[in-house]
Structure formats: C-alpha cells, structure tokens
C-alpha cells in the first residue's frame, strides 16, 4: 500500500498531458506527399495490428488535431497515454497502441512539394 501511495504523483489515475513529439529527421528525406502517403498507409493498416478500432479512430483524430482537442479526444476515449507524445498508448483492457512519429508530426527535413 505504501508503494501505491508514493506513486500518486506519477500517474495512478492521473491524466498525462500530451505534447507534440520532439523535432526529428526522416532518413532519407521525404516530400510532403510521401509523408501523407505513409500516414494513409499506417492508418489503413493500424487496426490489423490489434487493439480496438474505436481506439485507433480516436488516436487518428487526436494525431490530426491541435493539442487541446487531442487531449479531449484521448481523455474521452479512455486512452491511457504512456508517452506524452502519443507514441505509446494503451486502452482500458491493456492493449498497446504504438504510433510512429511521422503520423504525429512532420520531420524537420521535410521537402515541401511545389
């Protein structure tokens, strides 16, 4: 019981505030259209990796939203945020959801399409 009491500040039921991923680079460099294609492919196949479709849908909506709306989406869907940048999340049943950084933010070396 002492352990549970001492870890209250670390997250026993506490909501973790989400943030955008830290700046990152993609190797090799990709264009905006290539990034969008990678994102589409990920979201089309993500539910097949396990977990519940409604949680994947909530994570997709959160990834496309600003931080305030994203926080509301994950909170209302019951998503347990392990990593504040949303790269690792769980649902109430313990299913793990891993999101690549490229669906959450753009790389700093992105080639802009003309």
N, C-alpha and C positions, 0 to 999 in steps of 0.2 A: 504494500500500500504506500510505503514511503516513496518508492520509485515513481508511481503514478502522480503523486502529489508534487514531486520535484520537477516533473516534466510538463506541467501545465502550460508554461510559457512557450514551450517548444512545439505544441500543436495538438494536445489531446482535445480534439473537437474545435480547435481554433481555426479560423479561416485564414489560409495563406494568401496574402495579397500577390496578385500576378503582375508580371512585368514582361516587357519585350526581351527577347534573347540579346545577349551581348553581341556587339559587332563581330561579324565573321566573314571569311572569304570562301568562295567556292573554287575548287581546282578541278578542271580547268575553268576559266572564266565562261560564263553563260550569258545569253541575252535575256531580256525581259520575256520574250515569247517562249524561250526554252524553259525559263523558270515557271511560267504559267502552265506549260505542258507537264512539267514534273509534278506540280501541285495537283493538277487534274488527275494524273495517273495515281498519285498517292491516295487521294480522297475516293477515287473509284474503287480501289482495291483494299483500302484500310479495313472495312468491316469483315473481310475474309480472314483477317489475322486473329480474330477472336474478339470477345467483348460484345457489347450490345450496340445495335445500330443507332439507337436514340442517343447514346453517349457519343458515338462517333459524329453524329449530326450536330450535337451541341459543341463538341470540340472544333468542328469545321466552322461553325458560326462564330465561335469565340476567336478563332485564328484570324478570321476576316474582319473582326470588329475592333473598335478602339478599346483601350484598356478598361474603361469604366463599364461599357456594355459587356465586354468579355468576362469581367468579374461577375456581373449579374447573371450571365448565361451559365457559367460553370457552377456558381452557387445554387441556382435554381434547378439545375440538372442533377445535383448531388455528386458532382465530380470532386474527388479528393485530389488536390494538387500536391504532388510530391516535390516537383521542381517549379519554382516560381515562374519560370519562363514557359511553362506548359509542356516541356519536352517529355516529362514523365507524370502521368496521372493514373488514378485508379477509380473504379466505381465502388458502390457500397458492397458489392459481392466480392471485391478483391481482384477483379480483372484489371490487368495492366494495359495502359494505352500509351504508346511511345510515339511522339511526333518529331519528325525531323525539323531542324531549324529552317529549312527552305520553305516550309508551309507557314511558318510563324513570322518571318521577316525576310527582307532582301539581303543578299550578300553585299558587302561594301564595294566589291569589284564587279558589280553587275554592269554588263554592256547594255546601254539604252538602245532600243530599236528606233530607227529613224522613220 
